[in-house]
């Protein structure tokens, strides 16, 4: 399973790629694998203020629905509108084409996991 080293993670399986004063966020390969084929993504709206660790939307699949929790705090400056018509993009490309939102950071995120620490979380949950 792919756990890119250039990303930061929260234990609820969302990732953040820090790019200057912004972060691109999405869900991990492990998360999409556990959910199965995604059928719907509830995106935050441009202009919304996200708080690290708080709900920012949800995803639905043939197996389950799951809330999404923001790995960072800040203002949503863009959302991946392609997910409205093709939510399965998250399944095929969770770290690239399946990104969820771009956020202007309110500050540097604290308490996120690096790839090694996130791999330990995944290992503890994989049965």
DSSP file (Angstrom, degrees, kcal/mol; ACC not computed):
  #  RESIDUE AA STRUCTURE BP1 BP2  ACC     N-H-->O    O-->H-N    N-H-->O    O-->H-N    TCO  KAPPA ALPHA  PHI   PSI    X-CA   Y-CA   Z-CA
    1    1 A X              0   0    0      0, 0.0     2,-0.5     0, 0.0    29,-0.0   0.000 360.0 360.0 360.0 142.0    0.0    0.0    0.0
    2    2 A X        +     0   0    0      1,-0.0    27,-0.4     2,-0.0     2,-0.3  -0.680 360.0 169.4 -85.6 124.5    1.2    3.5   -0.9
    3    3 A X        -     0   0    0     -2,-0.5   116,-0.1    26,-0.1   115,-0.0  -0.799  31.0-140.4-130.5  89.5    1.9    5.9    2.0
    4    4 A X    >   -     0   0    0     -2,-0.3     3,-1.0     1,-0.1   111,-0.0  -0.211   1.6-145.0 -57.8 135.6    3.6    8.9    0.3
    5    5 A X  T 3  S+     0   0    0      1,-0.2   110,-0.3   109,-0.1    -1,-0.1   0.670  93.2  66.0 -74.5 -17.4    6.4   10.3    2.5
    6    6 A X  T 3  S+     0   0    0    108,-0.1    12,-0.3   109,-0.1     2,-0.3   0.402  92.2  78.0 -87.5   4.9    5.8   13.9    1.4
    7    7 A X    <   -     0   0    0     -3,-1.0     2,-0.3    10,-0.1   108,-0.3  -0.717  69.3-137.0-110.7 161.3    2.4   14.1    3.0
    8    8 A X  E     -A   16   0A   0      8,-2.6     8,-2.5    -2,-0.3     2,-0.3  -0.873  25.4-159.6-111.7 152.3    1.2   14.5    6.6
    9    9 A X  E     -AB  15 113A   0    104,-2.4   104,-3.7    -2,-0.3     2,-0.3  -0.908  14.9-144.5-132.8 153.0   -1.7   12.4    8.0
   10   10 A X    >   -     0   0    0      4,-2.1     3,-2.0    -2,-0.3     4,-0.3  -0.847  35.7-111.5-110.9 161.7   -4.3   12.4   10.7
   11   11 A X  T 3  S+     0   0    0     -2,-0.3    -1,-0.0     1,-0.3   101,-0.0   0.650 114.1  67.8 -67.2 -14.2   -5.3    9.2   12.4
   12   12 A X  T 3  S-     0   0    0      2,-0.1    -1,-0.3    57,-0.1    57,-0.2   0.283 120.8-103.3 -89.7  11.4   -8.8    9.4   10.8
   13   13 A X  S <  S+     0   0    0     -3,-2.0    15,-2.4     1,-0.3     2,-0.3   0.750  77.6 129.1  80.0  29.3   -7.1    8.7    7.4
   14   14 A X  E     - C   0  27A   0     -4,-0.3    -4,-2.1    13,-0.2     2,-0.3  -0.839  41.0-151.6-104.8 154.0   -7.0   12.2    5.8
   15   15 A X  E     -AC   9  26A   0     11,-2.6    11,-1.6    -2,-0.3     2,-0.4  -0.841   6.9-157.7-122.7 160.3   -3.8   13.6    4.3
   16   16 A X  E     -AC   8  25A   0     -8,-2.5    -8,-2.6    -2,-0.3     2,-0.6  -0.997   5.0-160.4-137.3 133.3   -2.4   17.1    3.7
   17   17 A X  E     - C   0  24A   0      7,-2.8     7,-2.2    -2,-0.4     2,-0.4  -0.952  22.0-143.3-110.8 110.2    0.3   18.2    1.3
   18   18 A X  E     + C   0  23A   0     -2,-0.6     2,-0.4   -12,-0.3     5,-0.2  -0.605  22.4 176.8 -79.1 126.3    1.7   21.5    2.5
   19   19 A X  E >   - C   0  22A   0      3,-3.5     3,-1.5    -2,-0.4     2,-0.4  -0.814  61.0 -66.4-131.0  89.2    2.5   23.9   -0.4
   20   20 A X  T 3  S-     0   0    0     -2,-0.4    -1,-0.1     1,-0.3    85,-0.0  -0.525 118.7 -11.0  67.4-122.2    3.7   27.2    1.0
   21   21 A X  T 3  S+     0   0    0     -2,-0.4    84,-2.4    -3,-0.1     2,-0.3   0.214 130.1  69.5 -96.2  15.6    0.8   28.8    2.8
   22   22 A X  E <   -CD  19 104A   0     -3,-1.5    -3,-3.5    82,-0.3     2,-0.4  -0.876  62.7-153.2-127.5 162.0   -1.7   26.3    1.4
   23   23 A X  E     -CD  18 103A   0     80,-2.4    80,-3.1    -2,-0.3     2,-0.5  -1.000   8.7-146.8-134.5 137.4   -2.5   22.7    1.9
   24   24 A X  E     -CD  17 102A   0     -7,-2.2    -7,-2.8    -2,-0.4     2,-0.3  -0.883  28.3-165.8 -95.9 133.8   -4.1   20.2   -0.5
   25   25 A X  E     +CD  16 101A   0     76,-3.0    75,-3.3    -2,-0.5    76,-1.5  -0.897  21.1 135.6-127.3 153.6   -6.2   17.7    1.4
   26   26 A X  E     -C   15   0A   0    -11,-1.6   -11,-2.6    -2,-0.3     2,-0.3  -0.895  49.4 -75.9-165.8-167.4   -7.8   14.3    0.7
   27   27 A X  E     -C   14   0A   0     71,-0.4   -13,-0.2   -13,-0.3   -14,-0.1  -0.809  48.4-106.1-110.8 156.6   -8.3   10.8    2.0
   28   28 A X     >  -     0   0    0    -15,-2.4     4,-2.4    -2,-0.3     5,-0.2  -0.215  23.4-111.3 -79.6 164.9   -5.7    8.1    2.1
   29   29 A X  H  > S+     0   0    0    -27,-0.4     4,-2.3     1,-0.2     5,-0.2   0.905 120.3  54.2 -56.8 -43.7   -5.4    4.9    0.0
   30   30 A X  H  > S+     0   0    0    -28,-0.2     4,-2.3     1,-0.2    -1,-0.2   0.921 108.0  49.6 -58.8 -45.0   -6.2    2.9    3.1
   31   31 A X  H  > S+     0   0    0      1,-0.2     4,-2.1   -18,-0.2    -2,-0.2   0.939 112.5  45.1 -61.9 -48.3   -9.4    4.9    3.7
   32   32 A X  H  X S+     0   0    0     -4,-2.4     4,-2.0     1,-0.2    -1,-0.2   0.866 112.2  53.4 -66.6 -32.8  -10.7    4.5    0.2
   33   33 A X  H  < S+     0   0    0     -4,-2.3    -1,-0.2    -5,-0.2    -2,-0.2   0.903 109.8  47.5 -65.7 -41.3   -9.8    0.8    0.2
   34   34 A X  H  < S+     0   0    0     -4,-2.3    -2,-0.2     1,-0.2    -1,-0.2   0.857 114.3  47.3 -67.6 -35.6  -11.8    0.3    3.4
   35   35 A X  H  < S-     0   0    0     -4,-2.1    28,-0.8     1,-0.2    29,-0.4   0.834  97.5-152.1 -75.6 -33.1  -14.8    2.2    2.0
   36   36 A X     <  +     0   0    0     -4,-2.0     2,-0.3    -5,-0.2    -1,-0.2  -0.545  56.7   4.9  88.0-161.4  -14.9    0.4   -1.3
   37   37 A X  S    S-     0   0    0     -2,-0.2    25,-1.6     1,-0.1     2,-0.2  -0.396  78.4-134.0 -65.1 117.0  -16.3    2.0   -4.5
   38   38 A X  E     +G   61   0B   0     -2,-0.3    23,-0.3    23,-0.2    50,-0.1  -0.501  28.7 174.2 -75.7 138.0  -17.1    5.6   -3.7
   39   39 A X  E     +     0   0B   0     21,-3.0     2,-0.3     1,-0.3    22,-0.2   0.540  64.7  17.7-117.8 -15.0  -20.5    6.8   -5.0
   40   40 A X  E     -G   60   0B   0     20,-1.6    20,-2.8    47,-0.1     2,-0.4  -0.972  53.0-163.6-160.4 141.3  -20.8   10.4   -3.5
   41   41 A X  E     -G   59   0B   0     -2,-0.3     2,-0.8    18,-0.2    18,-0.2  -0.990  11.7-151.8-128.7 123.4  -18.5   13.0   -1.9
   42   42 A X  E     -G   58   0B   0     16,-3.3    16,-1.2    -2,-0.4     2,-0.2  -0.855  25.3-160.9 -91.5 109.8  -19.8   15.9    0.1
   43   43 A X        -     0   0    0     -2,-0.8    14,-0.1    14,-0.2     2,-0.1  -0.560  18.6-113.5 -89.5 151.8  -17.3   18.7   -0.4
   44   44 A X        -     0   0    0     -2,-0.2     2,-0.3     1,-0.1    -1,-0.1  -0.363  41.8-107.9 -68.3 166.9  -16.7   21.7    1.7
   45   45 A X    >   -     0   0    0      1,-0.1     3,-2.4    -2,-0.1    31,-0.3  -0.741  31.7 -97.0 -99.0 147.7  -17.6   25.0    0.0
   46   46 A X  T 3  S+     0   0    0     -2,-0.3    31,-0.2     1,-0.3     3,-0.1  -0.426 116.0  30.9 -57.7 132.6  -15.1   27.6   -1.2
   47   47 A X  T 3  S+     0   0    0     29,-2.8    -1,-0.3     1,-0.4    30,-0.1   0.154  88.6 131.6  98.5 -17.6  -14.9   30.2    1.5
   48   48 A X    <   -     0   0    0     -3,-2.4    28,-3.0    27,-0.1     2,-0.6  -0.350  56.1-130.4 -63.8 147.8  -15.7   27.7    4.3
   49   49 A X  E     -E   75   0A   0     26,-0.2     2,-0.3    -3,-0.1    26,-0.2  -0.915  22.8-157.6-101.0 122.3  -13.4   27.9    7.3
   50   50 A X  E     -E   74   0A   0     24,-3.6    24,-2.2    -2,-0.6     2,-0.5  -0.754   3.2-152.1 -99.2 146.7  -12.1   24.5    8.3
   51   51 A X    >   -     0   0    0     -2,-0.3     3,-2.6    22,-0.2    19,-0.4  -0.977  31.6-103.8-118.1 129.8  -10.8   23.6   11.8
   52   52 A X  T 3  S+     0   0    0     -2,-0.5    19,-0.2     1,-0.3    21,-0.1  -0.247 107.0  13.9 -53.0 129.6   -8.2   20.9   12.2
   53   53 A X  T 3  S+     0   0    0     17,-3.7    -1,-0.3     1,-0.3     2,-0.2   0.343 104.7 110.6  86.6  -5.9   -9.8   17.7   13.6
   54   54 A X  S <  S-     0   0    0     -3,-2.6    16,-2.6    16,-0.2    -1,-0.3  -0.674  79.8 -83.8-102.7 158.7  -13.4   18.9   12.8
   55   55 A X  E     + H   0  69B   0     -2,-0.2    14,-0.3    14,-0.2    -4,-0.2  -0.281  42.9 170.0 -61.1 137.4  -15.8   17.6   10.2
   56   56 A X  E     -     0   0B   0     12,-2.8     2,-0.3     1,-0.4    13,-0.2   0.390  61.7 -50.1-126.7  -2.0  -15.4   19.0    6.7
   57   57 A X  E     - H   0  68B   0     11,-0.9    11,-2.8   -14,-0.1    -1,-0.4  -0.981  57.4-106.1 160.0-161.8  -17.7   16.8    4.6
   58   58 A X  E     -GH  42  67B   0    -16,-1.2   -16,-3.3    -2,-0.3     2,-0.3  -0.980   9.3-142.1-155.5 164.9  -18.4   13.1    4.0
   59   59 A X  E     -GH  41  66B   0      7,-2.6     7,-2.9    -2,-0.3     2,-0.4  -0.973  12.7-158.9-129.6 148.0  -18.0   10.3    1.5
   60   60 A X  E     +GH  40  65B   0    -20,-2.8   -21,-3.0    -2,-0.3   -20,-1.6  -0.971  13.2 173.0-126.8 143.7  -20.4    7.5    0.7
   61   61 A X  E     -G   38   0B   0      3,-2.8   -23,-0.2    -2,-0.4   -25,-0.1  -0.784  51.9 -91.7-134.9 179.5  -19.7    4.2   -0.9
   62   62 A X  S    S+     0   0    0    -25,-1.6   -26,-0.1    -2,-0.3   -24,-0.1   0.724 127.2  39.0 -65.7 -20.0  -21.5    1.0   -1.7
   63   63 A X  S    S-     0   0    0    -28,-0.8     2,-0.3     1,-0.3    -1,-0.2   0.798 124.5 -20.4 -98.8 -35.3  -20.4   -0.3    1.8
   64   64 A X        -     0   0    0    -29,-0.4    -3,-2.8     2,-0.0     2,-0.4  -0.970  49.7-115.5-164.5 168.4  -20.6    2.7    4.1
   65   65 A X  E     -H   60   0B   0     -2,-0.3     2,-0.4    -5,-0.2    -5,-0.2  -0.944  32.8-173.7-116.7 146.3  -20.8    6.4    4.7
   66   66 A X  E     -H   59   0B   0     -7,-2.9    -7,-2.6    -2,-0.4     2,-0.1  -0.997  22.0-125.5-145.1 135.4  -18.0    8.2    6.5
   67   67 A X  E     -H   58   0B   0     -2,-0.4     2,-0.4    -9,-0.2    -9,-0.3  -0.467  24.7-135.2 -73.2 151.1  -17.4   11.7    7.8
   68   68 A X  E     -H   57   0B   0    -11,-2.8   -12,-2.8    -2,-0.1   -11,-0.9  -0.903  13.8-155.8-107.7 138.4  -14.2   13.5    6.7
   69   69 A X  E     -H   55   0B   0     -2,-0.4   -14,-0.2   -14,-0.3     2,-0.2  -0.957  21.6-116.7-118.8 130.1  -12.1   15.4    9.3
   70   70 A X        -     0   0    0    -16,-2.6   -17,-3.7    -2,-0.5   -16,-0.2  -0.419  12.9-158.3 -68.4 130.1   -9.9   18.3    8.2
   71   71 A X  S    S+     0   0    0    -56,-0.2     2,-0.3   -19,-0.2    -1,-0.2   0.582  78.3  34.5 -80.1  -8.6   -6.2   17.7    8.9
   72   72 A X  S    S-     0   0    0    -21,-0.1     2,-0.4    37,-0.1   -19,-0.1  -0.895  76.4-122.1-138.5 166.0   -5.6   21.5    8.8
   73   73 A X        +     0   0    0     34,-0.3    33,-2.5    -2,-0.3    34,-0.5  -0.909  59.4  80.1-108.8 141.2   -7.2   24.8    9.8
   74   74 A X  E    S-EF  50 105A   0    -24,-2.2   -24,-3.6    -2,-0.4     2,-0.4  -0.953  75.3 -49.2 156.5-171.7   -7.9   27.5    7.3
   75   75 A X  E     -EF  49 104A   0     29,-1.8    29,-3.1    -2,-0.3     2,-0.4  -0.794  48.3-120.5 -99.0 131.9  -10.1   28.8    4.5
   76   76 A X  E     + F   0 103A   0    -28,-3.0   -29,-2.8    -2,-0.4    27,-0.3  -0.573  34.0 172.1 -69.5 121.7  -11.2   26.6    1.6
   77   77 A X  E     +     0   0A   0     25,-2.9     2,-0.3    -2,-0.4    26,-0.2   0.583  65.4   7.7-107.1 -16.0   -9.9   28.3   -1.6
   78   78 A X  E     - F   0 102A   0     24,-1.5    24,-2.8   -33,-0.1    -1,-0.3  -0.972  58.5-158.9-160.5 149.7  -10.7   25.5   -4.1
   79   79 A X  E     - F   0 101A   0     -2,-0.3     2,-1.5    22,-0.2    22,-0.2  -0.935  34.7-107.6-128.1 156.4  -12.6   22.2   -4.2
   80   80 A X    >   -     0   0    0     20,-2.1     3,-1.9    -2,-0.3     4,-0.2  -0.647  35.6-179.3 -85.2  87.6  -12.2   19.3   -6.6
   81   81 A X  T >> S+     0   0    0     -2,-1.5     3,-1.5     1,-0.3     4,-0.6   0.687  72.0  76.4 -64.7 -18.5  -15.5   19.7   -8.5
   82   82 A X  H >> S+     0   0    0      1,-0.3     4,-1.8     2,-0.2     3,-0.6   0.782  83.1  67.7 -60.8 -25.6  -14.6   16.7  -10.7
   83   83 A X  H <4 S+     0   0    0     -3,-1.9    -1,-0.3     1,-0.2     4,-0.3   0.726  84.8  71.0 -69.8 -20.0  -15.6   14.6   -7.7
   84   84 A X  H <4 S+     0   0    0     -3,-1.5     3,-0.3    -4,-0.2    -1,-0.2   0.920 116.1  21.4 -59.7 -43.0  -19.3   15.7   -8.1
   85   85 A X  H << S+     0   0    0     -3,-0.6    -2,-0.2    -4,-0.6    -1,-0.2   0.608 137.3  34.4-100.9 -14.4  -19.6   13.6  -11.3
   86   86 A X    ><  +     0   0    0     -4,-1.8     3,-2.0    -5,-0.2     4,-0.2  -0.445  57.6 157.3-140.1  65.2  -16.7   11.1  -10.7
   87   87 A X  T >  S+     0   0    0      1,-0.3     3,-1.7    -3,-0.3     4,-0.4   0.768  70.4  74.3 -61.4 -23.6  -16.3   10.3   -6.9
   88   88 A X  T 3> S+     0   0    0      1,-0.3     4,-1.8     2,-0.2     3,-0.4   0.600  72.1  85.0 -66.6  -9.6  -14.6    7.1   -7.9
   89   89 A X  H <> S+     0   0    0     -3,-2.0     4,-2.6     1,-0.2     9,-0.3   0.851  83.5  59.6 -58.2 -33.3  -11.5    9.2   -8.8
   90   90 A X  H <4 S+     0   0    0     -3,-1.7     4,-0.3    -4,-0.2    -1,-0.2   0.892 103.8  50.8 -62.2 -38.4  -10.6    9.0   -5.1
   91   91 A X  H  4 S+     0   0    0     -4,-0.4     3,-0.3    -3,-0.4    -2,-0.2   0.916 118.2  36.4 -64.4 -42.8  -10.5    5.2   -5.5
   92   92 A X  H  < S+     0   0    0     -4,-1.8    -2,-0.2     1,-0.2    -1,-0.2   0.749 137.1  15.3 -85.1 -23.5   -8.2    5.3   -8.5
   93   93 A X    ><> +     0   0    0     -4,-2.6     5,-2.9    -5,-0.2     3,-0.8  -0.425  64.1 163.0-150.0  66.7   -6.1    8.3   -7.5
   94   94 A X  T 3 5S+     0   0    0     -3,-0.3   -67,-0.3    -4,-0.3    -3,-0.1   0.767  81.8  39.6 -64.1 -25.0   -6.4    9.2   -3.8
   95   95 A X  T 3 5S+     0   0    0    -69,-0.1    -1,-0.2     4,-0.1    -5,-0.1   0.528 129.5  18.6-103.0  -6.8   -3.2   11.3   -3.7
   96   96 A X  T X 5S+     0   0    0     -3,-0.8     3,-1.4    -6,-0.1    -2,-0.1   0.497 132.2  16.8-123.9 -89.9   -3.4   13.1   -7.0
   97   97 A X  T 3 5S+     0   0    0      1,-0.3    -3,-0.2    -8,-0.1    -7,-0.1   0.710 120.6  62.3 -65.3 -20.6   -6.7   13.4   -9.0
   98   98 A X  T 3 <S+     0   0    0     -5,-2.9   -71,-0.4    -9,-0.3    -1,-0.3   0.167  70.0 137.1 -94.4  18.4   -8.8   12.5   -6.0
   99   99 A X    <   -     0   0    0     -3,-1.4   -73,-0.2   -73,-0.1   -16,-0.1  -0.249  40.2-156.5 -58.7 155.7   -7.8   15.5   -3.9
  100  100 A X        -     0   0    0    -75,-3.3   -20,-2.1     1,-0.4     2,-0.3   0.844  57.5  -8.0-104.7 -48.7  -10.8   17.0   -2.0
  101  101 A X  E     -DF  25  79A   0    -76,-1.5   -76,-3.0   -22,-0.2     2,-0.4  -0.983  47.8-134.5-151.4 158.4   -9.9   20.7   -1.2
  102  102 A X  E     -DF  24  78A   0    -24,-2.8   -25,-2.9    -2,-0.3   -24,-1.5  -0.978  29.8-165.6-115.0 130.8   -7.2   23.3   -1.2
  103  103 A X  E     -DF  23  76A   0    -80,-3.1   -80,-2.4    -2,-0.4     2,-0.7  -0.954  23.1-134.0-124.9 132.0   -7.0   25.3    2.0
  104  104 A X  E     -DF  22  75A   0    -29,-3.1   -29,-1.8    -2,-0.4   -82,-0.3  -0.777  44.0-118.3 -79.7 117.1   -5.2   28.6    2.8
  105  105 A X  E     - F   0  74A   0    -84,-2.4   -31,-0.3    -2,-0.7     3,-0.1  -0.271  19.8-158.5 -66.4 137.6   -3.6   27.7    6.1
  106  106 A X  S    S-     0   0    0    -33,-2.5     2,-0.3     1,-0.3   -32,-0.2   0.592  80.7 -29.9 -83.0 -13.8   -4.5   29.6    9.3
  107  107 A X  S    S-     0   0    0    -34,-0.5    -1,-0.3   -86,-0.1   -34,-0.3  -0.920  90.4 -58.3 174.7 169.9   -1.2   28.4   10.7
  108  108 A X        -     0   0    0     -2,-0.3   -87,-0.0    -3,-0.1     2,-0.0  -0.523  62.4-113.8 -69.4 130.5    1.2   25.5   10.5
  109  109 A X        -     0   0    0     -2,-0.3     2,-0.3   -36,-0.0     3,-0.1  -0.352  32.3-157.0 -66.3 144.3   -0.7   22.3   11.4
  110  110 A X        +     0   0    0      1,-0.1    -1,-0.0    -3,-0.0    -3,-0.0  -0.895  63.5  26.3-120.4 151.1    0.4   20.5   14.6
  111  111 A X  S    S+     0   0    0     -2,-0.3     2,-0.1     1,-0.3    -1,-0.1   0.553  77.9 141.0  81.3   8.0    0.1   17.0   15.7
  112  112 A X        -     0   0    0     -3,-0.1     2,-0.3  -102,-0.1    -1,-0.3  -0.465  49.8-115.5 -81.7 160.2   -0.1   15.4   12.2
  113  113 A X  B     -B    9   0A   0   -104,-3.7  -104,-2.4    -2,-0.1     2,-0.1  -0.685  16.2-134.4 -95.8 143.7    1.6   12.1   11.5
  114  114 A X     >  -     0   0    0     -2,-0.3     4,-2.6  -106,-0.2     5,-0.2  -0.354  42.8 -89.9 -81.5 177.4    4.5   11.5    9.1
  115  115 A X  H  > S+     0   0    0   -110,-0.3     4,-2.3  -108,-0.3     5,-0.1   0.872 126.7  50.9 -59.6 -39.8    4.3    8.5    6.8
  116  116 A X  H  > S+     0   0    0      2,-0.2     4,-1.4     1,-0.2    -1,-0.2   0.925 112.6  44.9 -65.4 -44.7    6.0    6.2    9.2
  117  117 A X  H  > S+     0   0    0      1,-0.2     4,-1.5     2,-0.2    -2,-0.2   0.888 113.5  50.8 -66.9 -38.6    3.7    7.0   12.1
  118  118 A X  H  X S+     0   0    0     -4,-2.6     4,-2.5     1,-0.2    -2,-0.2   0.890 104.7  57.5 -66.5 -37.8    0.7    6.8    9.8
  119  119 A X  H  X S+     0   0    0     -4,-2.3     4,-2.5     1,-0.2    -1,-0.2   0.864 104.2  53.0 -58.8 -35.8    1.9    3.3    8.6
  120  120 A X  H  X S+     0   0    0     -4,-1.4     4,-1.8     2,-0.2    -1,-0.2   0.882 107.7  50.6 -66.8 -38.0    1.8    2.2   12.2
  121  121 A X  H  X S+     0   0    0     -4,-1.5     4,-1.3     2,-0.2    -2,-0.2   0.937 112.1  47.2 -62.6 -46.7   -1.9    3.4   12.5
  122  122 A X  H >X S+     0   0    0     -4,-2.5     4,-2.3     1,-0.2     3,-0.5   0.919 110.3  52.3 -61.6 -44.4   -2.8    1.5    9.4
  123  123 A X  H 3< S+     0   0    0     -4,-2.5    -1,-0.2     1,-0.2    -2,-0.2   0.864 108.2  51.5 -61.1 -35.9   -1.0   -1.6   10.6
  124  124 A X  H 3< S+     0   0    0     -4,-1.8    -1,-0.2     1,-0.2    -2,-0.2   0.766 116.3  40.4 -72.8 -24.2   -2.9   -1.5   13.9
  125  125 A X  H << S+     0   0    0     -4,-1.3     2,-0.4    -3,-0.5    -2,-0.2   0.693  92.0  94.6 -97.1 -22.0   -6.3   -1.2   12.1
  126  126 A X     <        0   0    0     -4,-2.3    -4,-0.0    -5,-0.2     0, 0.0  -0.581 360.0 360.0 -75.0 123.6   -5.6   -3.7    9.3
  127  127 A X              0   0    0     -2,-0.4    -1,-0.2     0, 0.0    -4,-0.0   0.401 360.0 360.0-116.6 360.0   -7.0   -7.1   10.3
